[in-house]
Amino acid sequence: MLSAEQNDLITRTGPGTPAGRLMRQYWQPAALVDELKGNRPIKPVRLFGEDLVIFKDDQGRYGLVGRHCPHRGTDLAFGRLENGGLRCAFHGWLFDVNGKCLETPAEPDNSNLCANIKQKAYPVVEKSGILFAYLGDGEPPAFPHFDCFVAPDSHTFAFKGMIDCNWLQSLEVGIDPVHTSFLHRFFHDEDPTKGYGKMFRDNTKDADMPMTQIMREVTRPRIEVDETDYGFRIVTLRQISDASTHVRVTNLVFPNAFMIPMSREMTISQWHVPIDDTKHYWYAIFTSFGKAVDKDTMRNQRLELYQLPDYIPNRNKSNDYGFDPHEQESETYTGMGADINVHDQWACESMGTIQDRTQEHLGTSDKAIIAYRKLLRQSLEKSGKGEKPILVVDEKEAASITGPLAIDGIGPVDDWKGYYQRSEAQKREAMSWKA
């Protein structure tokens, strides 16, 4: 249980807040590359409480600038993309991707007004279908050499979705290994050969057991949390028999991401990024270690649930998330359909726009949540003192931060750690691409 002040400290991320300053020291997803495809690659975005515009100029460079023109405050989201930048439609002021004012065409020829104008701008880089932005001060950190960043484009797919609550609720759901036995429980197991692109539809590794069966039948797992150079590793053990145990390895990537196995072939790397304190987007990179990703299938599956252009979920509070009491009796634990994103969305949003953690009661199964909050508070303290927090790294350090390990399989009770290490080595030996 936290105090109200402690809850505010770890949830509020607007400009000038402690958590906002900390999270701005990392590259954060700002948009999908897909959102800037087409004839007019420009989109308004709200990120960490700031109103911005992301665009691609006529030279193929990405920019992220303040939404309101520094001349008289009009909306640059309606600007023109021309002459190497973004031009305001009000008086023609032109800005490049770095926020430099290139032209003030209504001013006299000898005016130096333009030279003294600088629009707010943040650097943007493309990684595996996501446009990441750095909103912090000074030089941005290097990207760790995670699988999702070093895999070829053919083996990754990116998507996003909006959730109508504070970012921390979703991050904490993502690192909670116990909720899958309840929230994502299916009373019937699907054919794994028909589960491409879907979470928990595959058989677990080294056994002919559907992941859904294991989650449903073993509800009191043992949880181990180990510190790493990127955050921590979560090992969840569900004992199947005297000799064998289900071993699921997931990861918290500080400050606001997790990386988990989706199937025997794919992993999910997912960030929860504040729009402001009461809304956020999840961004995910799906990485395949086997055959190339069928991006059309993956995209079409997800577009059944989300409406463009803002990736707003079709199932939401306004329609009770599609809740069907008859389905809840015999098909799924929630009665909200077969897509786990809907289940997670309901869980996160039903806590309120910002969860009141002064009223919660954590148990032994919340081990990873407790570990994350401790790491977050420690990092906030470091950041407040001007010290470098975890995973703010240079190129040399970043090259050594790889993986991370993500396994879902059945191994021996007395050597579960050796099992997941061997399984990871086998996966990398057999993978269809090499970093």
HUCOR-V657636 format. One record per pair of residues at least 6 apart in sequence whose C-alpha atoms are under 8 Angstrom apart, sorted by sequence separation. I is the first residue (numbers start at 1). GAP is how many residues later the second one is. D is the distance in Angstrom with one decimal. If there is no record, write none. Layout:
i=I gap=GAP d=D
i=I gap=GAP d=D
//
This chain:
i=12 gap=6 d=8.0
i=13 gap=6 d=5.1
i=14 gap=6 d=5.4
i=15 gap=6 d=7.1
i=35 gap=6 d=7.5
i=36 gap=6 d=6.0
i=45 gap=6 d=6.2
i=46 gap=6 d=5.9
i=56 gap=6 d=4.4
i=57 gap=6 d=7.6
i=68 gap=6 d=5.3
i=69 gap=6 d=6.4
i=80 gap=6 d=5.6
i=81 gap=6 d=6.3
i=87 gap=6 d=5.5
i=88 gap=6 d=6.4
i=95 gap=6 d=4.6
i=96 gap=6 d=6.9
i=107 gap=6 d=8.0
i=125 gap=6 d=5.6
i=126 gap=6 d=6.2
i=134 gap=6 d=6.4
i=143 gap=6 d=8.0
i=173 gap=6 d=7.8
i=195 gap=6 d=5.1
i=203 gap=6 d=5.2
i=204 gap=6 d=5.9
i=226 gap=6 d=5.4
i=227 gap=6 d=6.4
i=239 gap=6 d=4.1
i=240 gap=6 d=6.5
i=252 gap=6 d=4.5
i=253 gap=6 d=7.2
i=261 gap=6 d=4.3
i=262 gap=6 d=6.1
i=274 gap=6 d=4.3
i=275 gap=6 d=6.9
i=287 gap=6 d=7.8
i=306 gap=6 d=5.3
i=307 gap=6 d=6.3
i=315 gap=6 d=4.3
i=316 gap=6 d=7.7
i=328 gap=6 d=5.6
i=329 gap=6 d=7.6
i=332 gap=6 d=7.3
i=336 gap=6 d=7.0
i=382 gap=6 d=6.8
i=383 gap=6 d=6.3
i=12 gap=7 d=6.3
i=13 gap=7 d=3.7
i=36 gap=7 d=7.2
i=44 gap=7 d=7.5
i=45 gap=7 d=5.3
i=55 gap=7 d=5.7
i=56 gap=7 d=6.3
i=68 gap=7 d=4.9
i=69 gap=7 d=6.1
i=79 gap=7 d=6.1
i=80 gap=7 d=4.9
i=87 gap=7 d=4.1
i=94 gap=7 d=5.8
i=95 gap=7 d=5.6
i=124 gap=7 d=6.3
i=125 gap=7 d=5.4
i=195 gap=7 d=6.4
i=203 gap=7 d=4.0
i=204 gap=7 d=5.4
i=225 gap=7 d=6.6
i=226 gap=7 d=5.1
i=238 gap=7 d=5.6
i=239 gap=7 d=5.9
i=251 gap=7 d=5.4
i=252 gap=7 d=6.7
i=260 gap=7 d=5.6
i=261 gap=7 d=6.2
i=273 gap=7 d=5.4
i=274 gap=7 d=6.6
i=306 gap=7 d=4.4
i=307 gap=7 d=6.6
i=315 gap=7 d=5.9
i=328 gap=7 d=3.8
i=336 gap=7 d=6.7
i=382 gap=7 d=6.3
i=412 gap=7 d=7.1
i=9 gap=8 d=7.9
i=11 gap=8 d=7.2
i=12 gap=8 d=6.8
i=13 gap=8 d=7.5
i=35 gap=8 d=7.6
i=44 gap=8 d=5.9
i=45 gap=8 d=5.7
i=54 gap=8 d=7.3
i=55 gap=8 d=5.4
i=67 gap=8 d=5.8
i=68 gap=8 d=5.8
i=79 gap=8 d=5.2
i=80 gap=8 d=6.6
i=86 gap=8 d=5.6
i=87 gap=8 d=6.3
i=93 gap=8 d=7.3
i=94 gap=8 d=5.3
i=95 gap=8 d=7.5
i=124 gap=8 d=5.5
i=125 gap=8 d=6.6
i=148 gap=8 d=7.0
i=202 gap=8 d=5.9
i=203 gap=8 d=5.5
i=225 gap=8 d=5.7
i=226 gap=8 d=6.6
i=237 gap=8 d=6.3
i=238 gap=8 d=4.9
i=250 gap=8 d=7.5
i=251 gap=8 d=5.1
i=259 gap=8 d=7.0
i=260 gap=8 d=5.4
i=272 gap=8 d=6.6
i=273 gap=8 d=5.4
i=305 gap=8 d=5.7
i=306 gap=8 d=5.6
i=327 gap=8 d=4.9
i=328 gap=8 d=7.6
i=411 gap=8 d=5.7
i=9 gap=9 d=6.8
i=10 gap=9 d=6.0
i=44 gap=9 d=4.3
i=45 gap=9 d=6.8
i=54 gap=9 d=5.6
i=55 gap=9 d=6.5
i=67 gap=9 d=5.3
i=79 gap=9 d=4.7
i=80 gap=9 d=6.6
i=85 gap=9 d=6.2
i=86 gap=9 d=5.3
i=93 gap=9 d=7.6
i=94 gap=9 d=5.1
i=104 gap=9 d=7.6
i=124 gap=9 d=4.5
i=192 gap=9 d=5.5
i=193 gap=9 d=7.6
i=201 gap=9 d=6.9
i=202 gap=9 d=6.2
i=225 gap=9 d=4.7
i=237 gap=9 d=5.5
i=238 gap=9 d=6.8
i=250 gap=9 d=6.0
i=251 gap=9 d=6.4
i=259 gap=9 d=5.6
i=260 gap=9 d=6.7
i=272 gap=9 d=5.8
i=273 gap=9 d=6.3
i=305 gap=9 d=5.4
i=326 gap=9 d=7.3
i=327 gap=9 d=7.7
i=334 gap=9 d=7.1
i=411 gap=9 d=7.8
i=9 gap=10 d=6.6
i=13 gap=10 d=7.7
i=43 gap=10 d=5.7
i=44 gap=10 d=6.3
i=54 gap=10 d=4.4
i=67 gap=10 d=6.5
i=76 gap=10 d=7.7
i=78 gap=10 d=7.4
i=79 gap=10 d=5.1
i=85 gap=10 d=5.3
i=86 gap=10 d=6.3
i=93 gap=10 d=5.5
i=94 gap=10 d=6.8
i=104 gap=10 d=6.0
i=123 gap=10 d=5.7
i=124 gap=10 d=6.7
i=191 gap=10 d=7.6
i=192 gap=10 d=4.7
i=200 gap=10 d=7.8
i=201 gap=10 d=6.6
i=224 gap=10 d=5.8
i=225 gap=10 d=6.5
i=236 gap=10 d=7.9
i=237 gap=10 d=5.0
i=250 gap=10 d=4.6
i=259 gap=10 d=4.3
i=272 gap=10 d=4.6
i=273 gap=10 d=7.7
i=305 gap=10 d=7.1
i=325 gap=10 d=5.9
i=327 gap=10 d=7.8
i=379 gap=10 d=5.6
i=42 gap=11 d=7.0
i=43 gap=11 d=5.4
i=53 gap=11 d=5.6
i=54 gap=11 d=6.6
i=76 gap=11 d=7.5
i=78 gap=11 d=6.8
i=85 gap=11 d=4.2
i=86 gap=11 d=8.0
i=92 gap=11 d=7.7
i=93 gap=11 d=4.7
i=103 gap=11 d=6.2
i=122 gap=11 d=6.5
i=123 gap=11 d=5.7
i=190 gap=11 d=6.6
i=192 gap=11 d=6.2
i=200 gap=11 d=5.4
i=201 gap=11 d=6.8
i=223 gap=11 d=7.0
i=224 gap=11 d=5.0
i=236 gap=11 d=5.9
i=237 gap=11 d=6.6
i=249 gap=11 d=7.2
i=250 gap=11 d=7.0
i=258 gap=11 d=5.9
i=259 gap=11 d=6.3
i=271 gap=11 d=5.6
i=272 gap=11 d=6.6
i=323 gap=11 d=7.5
i=324 gap=11 d=5.1
i=379 gap=11 d=7.3
i=409 gap=11 d=8.0
i=42 gap=12 d=5.8
i=43 gap=12 d=6.4
i=52 gap=12 d=6.6
i=53 gap=12 d=5.4
i=76 gap=12 d=5.6
i=84 gap=12 d=6.3
i=85 gap=12 d=6.5
i=92 gap=12 d=6.5
i=93 gap=12 d=6.6
i=102 gap=12 d=6.7
i=122 gap=12 d=6.0
i=123 gap=12 d=7.7
i=189 gap=12 d=7.9
i=200 gap=12 d=6.0
i=223 gap=12 d=5.8
i=224 gap=12 d=6.5
i=235 gap=12 d=6.8
i=236 gap=12 d=5.1
i=249 gap=12 d=7.6
i=257 gap=12 d=7.1
i=258 gap=12 d=5.5
i=270 gap=12 d=6.6
i=271 gap=12 d=5.2
i=323 gap=12 d=5.3
i=324 gap=12 d=6.4
i=42 gap=13 d=4.2
i=52 gap=13 d=5.5
i=53 gap=13 d=6.2
i=75 gap=13 d=7.7
i=76 gap=13 d=7.5
i=91 gap=13 d=7.7
i=92 gap=13 d=6.2
i=101 gap=13 d=5.6
i=122 gap=13 d=5.8
i=223 gap=13 d=4.7
i=235 gap=13 d=5.7
i=236 gap=13 d=6.5
i=257 gap=13 d=5.3
i=258 gap=13 d=6.7
i=270 gap=13 d=5.5
i=271 gap=13 d=6.5
i=322 gap=13 d=7.9
i=323 gap=13 d=4.6
i=407 gap=13 d=6.6
i=31 gap=14 d=7.9
i=41 gap=14 d=5.6
i=42 gap=14 d=6.6
i=52 gap=14 d=4.4
i=53 gap=14 d=5.2
i=74 gap=14 d=7.7
i=91 gap=14 d=7.5
i=92 gap=14 d=7.6
i=101 gap=14 d=6.9
i=222 gap=14 d=5.8
i=223 gap=14 d=6.4
i=235 gap=14 d=4.6
i=257 gap=14 d=4.2
i=270 gap=14 d=4.2
i=322 gap=14 d=5.5
i=323 gap=14 d=7.6
i=30 gap=15 d=7.4
i=41 gap=15 d=5.6
i=51 gap=15 d=6.3
i=52 gap=15 d=4.3
i=91 gap=15 d=6.8
i=221 gap=15 d=6.3
i=222 gap=15 d=5.1
i=234 gap=15 d=5.7
i=235 gap=15 d=6.5
i=256 gap=15 d=5.7
i=257 gap=15 d=6.3
i=269 gap=15 d=5.4
i=270 gap=15 d=6.5
i=321 gap=15 d=6.1
i=322 gap=15 d=7.2
i=41 gap=16 d=7.9
i=50 gap=16 d=7.9
i=51 gap=16 d=5.6
i=52 gap=16 d=7.9
i=74 gap=16 d=7.0
i=101 gap=16 d=5.8
i=221 gap=16 d=5.4
i=222 gap=16 d=6.6
i=233 gap=16 d=7.0
i=234 gap=16 d=5.2
i=256 gap=16 d=5.8
i=268 gap=16 d=6.4
i=269 gap=16 d=5.1
i=407 gap=16 d=7.3
i=30 gap=17 d=7.0
i=100 gap=17 d=7.1
i=101 gap=17 d=6.1
i=221 gap=17 d=4.7
i=233 gap=17 d=6.0
i=234 gap=17 d=5.7
i=256 gap=17 d=7.3
i=268 gap=17 d=5.8
i=269 gap=17 d=6.5
i=407 gap=17 d=7.0
i=100 gap=18 d=5.3
i=101 gap=18 d=7.2
i=192 gap=18 d=7.4
i=220 gap=18 d=7.2
i=221 gap=18 d=7.4
i=233 gap=18 d=4.6
i=234 gap=18 d=7.6
i=268 gap=18 d=4.7
i=269 gap=18 d=7.9
i=406 gap=18 d=7.6
i=36 gap=19 d=6.9
i=69 gap=19 d=6.9
i=99 gap=19 d=5.6
i=100 gap=19 d=6.4
i=219 gap=19 d=7.8
i=232 gap=19 d=6.0
i=233 gap=19 d=6.4
i=267 gap=19 d=5.8
i=268 gap=19 d=6.5
i=405 gap=19 d=6.5
i=36 gap=20 d=7.0
i=99 gap=20 d=4.5
i=128 gap=20 d=7.0
i=218 gap=20 d=6.0
i=231 gap=20 d=7.6
i=232 gap=20 d=5.4
i=266 gap=20 d=6.6
i=267 gap=20 d=5.3
i=99 gap=21 d=5.9
i=128 gap=21 d=6.1
i=189 gap=21 d=6.7
i=218 gap=21 d=7.4
i=231 gap=21 d=5.5
i=232 gap=21 d=7.0
i=266 gap=21 d=5.4
i=267 gap=21 d=6.7
i=321 gap=21 d=6.9
i=71 gap=22 d=7.9
i=99 gap=22 d=5.0
i=127 gap=22 d=6.1
i=218 gap=22 d=7.8
i=230 gap=22 d=7.7
i=231 gap=22 d=5.1
i=266 gap=22 d=4.4
i=31 gap=23 d=7.9
i=44 gap=23 d=7.2
i=53 gap=23 d=7.0
i=58 gap=23 d=6.9
i=98 gap=23 d=5.6
i=128 gap=23 d=8.0
i=189 gap=23 d=6.3
i=230 gap=23 d=5.4
i=231 gap=23 d=5.2
i=265 gap=23 d=5.7
i=266 gap=23 d=6.2
i=53 gap=24 d=5.9
i=57 gap=24 d=6.2
i=58 gap=24 d=6.3
i=95 gap=24 d=7.4
i=97 gap=24 d=7.1
i=98 gap=24 d=7.1
i=129 gap=24 d=7.9
i=189 gap=24 d=6.6
i=214 gap=24 d=7.8
i=230 gap=24 d=6.2
i=231 gap=24 d=7.9
i=265 gap=24 d=5.5
i=266 gap=24 d=7.8
i=57 gap=25 d=7.2
i=58 gap=25 d=7.2
i=59 gap=25 d=6.5
i=98 gap=25 d=7.3
i=128 gap=25 d=6.2
i=265 gap=25 d=5.7
i=321 gap=25 d=7.0
i=58 gap=26 d=5.8
i=186 gap=26 d=6.4
i=316 gap=26 d=8.0
i=57 gap=27 d=5.9
i=58 gap=27 d=7.3
i=129 gap=27 d=7.8
i=185 gap=27 d=6.7
i=186 gap=27 d=8.0
i=315 gap=27 d=6.9
i=20 gap=28 d=7.1
i=57 gap=28 d=5.5
i=128 gap=28 d=6.3
i=129 gap=28 d=6.7
i=130 gap=28 d=6.6
i=57 gap=29 d=7.2
i=128 gap=29 d=7.1
i=129 gap=29 d=5.3
i=187 gap=29 d=7.7
i=316 gap=29 d=7.9
i=317 gap=29 d=7.9
i=128 gap=30 d=6.9
i=185 gap=30 d=7.0
i=186 gap=30 d=7.2
i=316 gap=30 d=7.5
i=55 gap=31 d=8.0
i=185 gap=31 d=5.7
i=65 gap=32 d=7.3
i=214 gap=32 d=7.7
i=15 gap=33 d=7.1
i=44 gap=33 d=5.5
i=63 gap=33 d=7.6
i=64 gap=33 d=6.7
i=65 gap=33 d=7.9
i=182 gap=33 d=7.9
i=14 gap=34 d=5.3
i=15 gap=34 d=6.9
i=43 gap=34 d=6.3
i=63 gap=34 d=4.2
i=65 gap=34 d=6.4
i=181 gap=34 d=4.5
i=182 gap=34 d=7.2
i=13 gap=35 d=6.0
i=14 gap=35 d=5.1
i=15 gap=35 d=7.6
i=42 gap=35 d=6.8
i=62 gap=35 d=6.5
i=63 gap=35 d=6.9
i=180 gap=35 d=6.3
i=181 gap=35 d=5.1
i=13 gap=36 d=7.6
i=14 gap=36 d=7.6
i=61 gap=36 d=7.2
i=181 gap=36 d=7.8
i=181 gap=37 d=7.3
i=182 gap=37 d=7.9
i=181 gap=38 d=5.6
i=57 gap=40 d=7.6
i=40 gap=41 d=7.8
i=178 gap=41 d=7.2
i=178 gap=42 d=7.6
i=178 gap=43 d=7.2
i=70 gap=47 d=7.8
i=70 gap=49 d=6.5
i=69 gap=50 d=7.6
i=66 gap=53 d=6.6
i=65 gap=54 d=6.8
i=66 gap=54 d=5.2
i=65 gap=55 d=5.4
i=66 gap=55 d=6.4
i=65 gap=56 d=4.2
i=64 gap=57 d=5.6
i=65 gap=57 d=6.4
i=63 gap=58 d=7.3
i=64 gap=58 d=5.4
i=63 gap=59 d=7.1
i=64 gap=59 d=6.8
i=175 gap=59 d=7.9
i=177 gap=59 d=6.7
i=204 gap=59 d=7.6
i=205 gap=59 d=6.3
i=63 gap=60 d=6.7
i=64 gap=60 d=6.8
i=203 gap=60 d=7.7
i=204 gap=60 d=6.9
i=63 gap=61 d=6.1
i=202 gap=61 d=5.5
i=203 gap=61 d=7.6
i=62 gap=62 d=6.1
i=200 gap=62 d=6.4
i=201 gap=62 d=7.3
i=202 gap=62 d=7.0
i=62 gap=63 d=7.4
i=199 gap=63 d=5.3
i=200 gap=63 d=6.7
i=198 gap=64 d=7.5
i=199 gap=64 d=7.0
i=64 gap=69 d=7.6
i=279 gap=74 d=7.5
i=175 gap=75 d=7.7
i=278 gap=75 d=5.2
i=175 gap=76 d=7.4
i=278 gap=76 d=6.4
i=175 gap=77 d=6.6
i=277 gap=77 d=7.5
i=175 gap=83 d=6.9
i=174 gap=84 d=6.8
i=171 gap=85 d=6.4
i=171 gap=86 d=6.9
i=171 gap=87 d=7.6
i=168 gap=88 d=7.9
i=33 gap=93 d=7.5
i=34 gap=95 d=7.3
i=33 gap=96 d=5.2
i=32 gap=97 d=6.0
i=33 gap=97 d=5.5
i=32 gap=98 d=4.5
i=33 gap=98 d=6.0
i=31 gap=99 d=6.1
i=32 gap=99 d=5.7
i=30 gap=100 d=7.6
i=31 gap=100 d=5.3
i=171 gap=100 d=7.8
i=197 gap=100 d=7.7
i=29 gap=101 d=6.4
i=30 gap=101 d=5.7
i=31 gap=101 d=7.3
i=171 gap=101 d=6.2
i=197 gap=101 d=5.8
i=29 gap=102 d=5.8
i=30 gap=102 d=5.5
i=170 gap=102 d=6.8
i=29 gap=103 d=4.3
i=30 gap=103 d=6.0
i=28 gap=104 d=5.1
i=29 gap=104 d=6.2
i=168 gap=104 d=7.7
i=197 gap=104 d=7.9
i=27 gap=105 d=5.8
i=28 gap=105 d=5.3
i=167 gap=105 d=5.7
i=27 gap=106 d=5.4
i=28 gap=106 d=6.4
i=167 gap=106 d=6.3
i=27 gap=107 d=4.8
i=28 gap=107 d=8.0
i=167 gap=107 d=5.5
i=26 gap=108 d=6.4
i=27 gap=108 d=7.5
i=166 gap=108 d=7.1
i=25 gap=109 d=7.3
i=26 gap=109 d=7.9
i=24 gap=110 d=6.7
i=25 gap=110 d=7.2
i=26 gap=110 d=7.4
i=166 gap=110 d=7.7
i=167 gap=110 d=7.3
i=24 gap=111 d=5.1
i=25 gap=111 d=5.0
i=166 gap=111 d=5.3
i=167 gap=111 d=7.7
i=24 gap=112 d=4.5
i=25 gap=112 d=7.4
i=165 gap=112 d=7.5
i=166 gap=112 d=4.6
i=167 gap=112 d=6.9
i=27 gap=113 d=7.4
i=165 gap=113 d=4.6
i=166 gap=113 d=5.4
i=167 gap=113 d=5.5
i=26 gap=114 d=7.1
i=27 gap=114 d=7.5
i=164 gap=114 d=6.5
i=165 gap=114 d=4.6
i=166 gap=114 d=6.5
i=167 gap=114 d=7.8
i=21 gap=115 d=7.2
i=25 gap=115 d=7.1
i=26 gap=115 d=6.7
i=164 gap=115 d=4.7
i=165 gap=115 d=6.6
i=25 gap=116 d=7.6
i=27 gap=116 d=8.0
i=163 gap=116 d=6.0
i=164 gap=116 d=6.6
i=162 gap=117 d=7.4
i=163 gap=117 d=5.5
i=162 gap=118 d=5.9
i=163 gap=118 d=5.9
i=162 gap=119 d=4.4
i=163 gap=119 d=7.4
i=161 gap=120 d=5.4
i=162 gap=120 d=6.5
i=252 gap=120 d=8.0
i=148 gap=121 d=6.9
i=160 gap=121 d=6.5
i=161 gap=121 d=5.4
i=255 gap=121 d=7.4
i=160 gap=122 d=5.3
i=161 gap=122 d=6.9
i=160 gap=123 d=4.3
i=159 gap=124 d=5.9
i=160 gap=124 d=6.2
i=158 gap=125 d=7.3
i=159 gap=125 d=5.5
i=32 gap=126 d=7.2
i=158 gap=126 d=5.5
i=159 gap=126 d=6.9
i=32 gap=127 d=7.0
i=158 gap=127 d=4.5
i=32 gap=128 d=7.6
i=157 gap=128 d=5.6
i=158 gap=128 d=6.3
i=156 gap=129 d=6.4
i=157 gap=129 d=5.1
i=156 gap=130 d=5.4
i=157 gap=130 d=6.8
i=156 gap=131 d=4.6
i=155 gap=132 d=5.8
i=156 gap=132 d=6.4
i=155 gap=133 d=5.2
i=155 gap=134 d=7.3
i=234 gap=134 d=7.1
i=151 gap=136 d=7.3
i=155 gap=136 d=7.3
i=156 gap=136 d=7.8
i=157 gap=136 d=6.9
i=254 gap=136 d=7.3
i=148 gap=137 d=6.5
i=155 gap=137 d=4.7
i=156 gap=137 d=6.2
i=254 gap=137 d=7.0
i=148 gap=138 d=7.4
i=154 gap=138 d=5.4
i=155 gap=138 d=5.1
i=157 gap=138 d=6.2
i=289 gap=138 d=7.7
i=148 gap=139 d=5.7
i=154 gap=139 d=6.2
i=267 gap=139 d=7.2
i=289 gap=139 d=7.9
i=147 gap=140 d=7.3
i=159 gap=140 d=7.6
i=157 gap=141 d=7.7
i=198 gap=141 d=7.9
i=199 gap=141 d=7.2
i=290 gap=141 d=5.7
i=291 gap=141 d=6.8
i=223 gap=142 d=7.3
i=225 gap=142 d=7.6
i=289 gap=142 d=5.0
i=290 gap=142 d=5.3
i=187 gap=143 d=6.6
i=188 gap=143 d=6.7
i=225 gap=143 d=6.5
i=264 gap=143 d=7.8
i=289 gap=143 d=6.0
i=187 gap=144 d=5.3
i=223 gap=144 d=7.2
i=264 gap=144 d=7.2
i=289 gap=144 d=7.2
i=161 gap=145 d=7.0
i=186 gap=145 d=6.1
i=187 gap=145 d=5.9
i=259 gap=145 d=7.5
i=261 gap=145 d=5.3
i=263 gap=145 d=7.7
i=186 gap=146 d=4.7
i=187 gap=146 d=7.6
i=225 gap=146 d=7.7
i=260 gap=146 d=5.6
i=261 gap=146 d=5.9
i=185 gap=147 d=5.9
i=186 gap=147 d=6.5
i=259 gap=147 d=7.3
i=260 gap=147 d=7.8
i=261 gap=147 d=6.5
i=162 gap=148 d=7.7
i=184 gap=148 d=7.6
i=185 gap=148 d=5.3
i=162 gap=149 d=6.1
i=163 gap=149 d=7.9
i=184 gap=149 d=6.8
i=185 gap=149 d=8.0
i=161 gap=150 d=5.1
i=162 gap=150 d=5.4
i=163 gap=150 d=8.0
i=183 gap=150 d=6.2
i=184 gap=150 d=7.7
i=160 gap=151 d=6.7
i=161 gap=151 d=6.2
i=162 gap=151 d=6.8
i=182 gap=151 d=6.5
i=183 gap=151 d=6.4
i=161 gap=152 d=6.8
i=251 gap=153 d=7.3
i=251 gap=154 d=7.9
i=11 gap=155 d=7.0
i=250 gap=155 d=7.5
i=251 gap=155 d=7.5
i=11 gap=156 d=7.5
i=129 gap=156 d=7.7
i=184 gap=156 d=6.2
i=249 gap=156 d=7.0
i=250 gap=156 d=5.5
i=11 gap=157 d=6.3
i=128 gap=157 d=7.1
i=249 gap=157 d=5.0
i=250 gap=157 d=7.4
i=10 gap=158 d=8.0
i=248 gap=158 d=7.5
i=249 gap=158 d=5.0
i=184 gap=159 d=6.9
i=231 gap=159 d=7.3
i=248 gap=159 d=5.5
i=249 gap=159 d=6.5
i=183 gap=160 d=6.5
i=230 gap=160 d=6.7
i=231 gap=160 d=7.8
i=247 gap=160 d=7.2
i=248 gap=160 d=4.4
i=183 gap=161 d=7.8
i=229 gap=161 d=7.2
i=230 gap=161 d=5.5
i=247 gap=161 d=5.8
i=248 gap=161 d=6.6
i=229 gap=162 d=6.8
i=246 gap=162 d=7.3
i=247 gap=162 d=5.4
i=246 gap=163 d=5.7
i=247 gap=163 d=5.9
i=246 gap=164 d=4.5
i=247 gap=164 d=6.7
i=245 gap=165 d=5.6
i=246 gap=165 d=6.4
i=244 gap=166 d=6.5
i=245 gap=166 d=5.5
i=244 gap=167 d=5.5
i=245 gap=167 d=6.0
i=244 gap=168 d=4.5
i=245 gap=168 d=5.3
i=243 gap=169 d=5.8
i=244 gap=169 d=4.9
i=247 gap=169 d=6.8
i=243 gap=170 d=5.5
i=173 gap=171 d=7.3
i=230 gap=171 d=7.4
i=242 gap=171 d=7.3
i=243 gap=171 d=7.7
i=245 gap=171 d=7.5
i=249 gap=171 d=7.8
i=229 gap=172 d=7.2
i=247 gap=173 d=7.3
i=170 gap=174 d=7.5
i=239 gap=174 d=7.4
i=170 gap=175 d=7.9
i=173 gap=175 d=7.5
i=170 gap=178 d=5.8
i=169 gap=179 d=5.5
i=163 gap=182 d=6.3
i=169 gap=182 d=7.9
i=165 gap=183 d=6.9
i=165 gap=184 d=5.5
i=163 gap=185 d=8.0
i=164 gap=185 d=6.0
i=169 gap=185 d=7.9
i=163 gap=186 d=7.2
i=169 gap=186 d=7.1
i=165 gap=187 d=6.7
i=166 gap=187 d=5.7
i=178 gap=187 d=6.8
i=165 gap=188 d=4.1
i=166 gap=188 d=5.2
i=164 gap=189 d=6.8
i=165 gap=189 d=6.2
i=166 gap=189 d=7.7
i=176 gap=190 d=6.9
i=176 gap=192 d=6.5
i=175 gap=193 d=6.5
i=176 gap=193 d=6.8
i=175 gap=194 d=7.0
i=172 gap=197 d=6.1
i=207 gap=202 d=7.3
i=205 gap=203 d=6.1
i=206 gap=203 d=5.9
i=207 gap=203 d=6.3
i=204 gap=204 d=5.8
i=205 gap=204 d=4.1
i=206 gap=204 d=5.7
i=204 gap=205 d=4.9
i=205 gap=205 d=6.3
i=206 gap=205 d=7.7
i=204 gap=206 d=7.0
i=48 gap=225 d=7.7
i=49 gap=225 d=7.6
i=47 gap=226 d=7.6
i=48 gap=226 d=5.2
i=49 gap=226 d=6.0
i=50 gap=226 d=7.8
i=47 gap=227 d=6.1
i=48 gap=227 d=5.3
i=49 gap=227 d=4.4
i=47 gap=228 d=4.5
i=48 gap=228 d=5.0
i=49 gap=228 d=7.4
i=46 gap=229 d=5.3
i=47 gap=229 d=6.6
i=48 gap=229 d=7.6
i=46 gap=230 d=7.4
i=23 gap=232 d=6.7
i=29 gap=242 d=7.5
i=29 gap=244 d=6.9
i=28 gap=245 d=7.1
i=144 gap=249 d=7.9
i=142 gap=250 d=7.5
i=143 gap=250 d=7.9
i=141 gap=251 d=5.4
i=142 gap=251 d=5.8
i=141 gap=252 d=5.3
i=142 gap=252 d=5.2
i=143 gap=252 d=7.6
i=141 gap=253 d=5.8
i=142 gap=253 d=5.3
i=144 gap=253 d=7.9
i=145 gap=253 d=6.1
i=29 gap=254 d=7.0
i=141 gap=254 d=7.9
i=144 gap=254 d=4.3
i=145 gap=254 d=5.5
i=143 gap=255 d=6.1
i=144 gap=255 d=6.3
i=145 gap=255 d=7.2
i=146 gap=255 d=6.8
i=147 gap=255 d=6.8
i=142 gap=256 d=6.1
i=144 gap=256 d=7.7
i=145 gap=256 d=5.7
i=146 gap=256 d=4.7
i=147 gap=256 d=5.4
i=144 gap=257 d=5.4
i=145 gap=257 d=4.9
i=146 gap=257 d=5.0
i=147 gap=257 d=7.3
i=144 gap=258 d=6.6
i=145 gap=258 d=7.4
i=146 gap=258 d=6.5
i=13 gap=261 d=7.4
i=14 gap=262 d=6.7
i=13 gap=263 d=7.2
i=14 gap=263 d=7.2
i=13 gap=264 d=6.5
i=12 gap=265 d=5.8
i=11 gap=266 d=7.1
i=35 gap=274 d=7.7
i=152 gap=281 d=7.7
i=151 gap=282 d=7.2
i=151 gap=283 d=7.7
i=151 gap=284 d=6.4
i=150 gap=285 d=5.8
i=147 gap=288 d=7.6
i=11 gap=343 d=7.6
i=7 gap=349 d=7.4
i=7 gap=350 d=6.4
i=7 gap=351 d=7.7
i=4 gap=352 d=7.6
i=4 gap=353 d=7.5
i=3 gap=354 d=7.4
i=4 gap=354 d=6.2
i=2 gap=355 d=5.6
i=3 gap=355 d=5.4
i=1 gap=356 d=6.0
i=2 gap=356 d=4.9
i=1 gap=357 d=5.3
i=22 gap=357 d=7.7
i=1 gap=358 d=6.6
i=22 gap=358 d=6.5
i=1 gap=359 d=5.6
i=1 gap=360 d=6.1
i=1 gap=361 d=7.1
i=19 gap=361 d=6.6
i=22 gap=361 d=6.2
i=18 gap=362 d=6.6
i=21 gap=362 d=8.0
i=10 gap=366 d=7.4
i=18 gap=366 d=7.2
i=26 gap=366 d=6.9
i=10 gap=367 d=7.5
i=25 gap=367 d=7.1
//
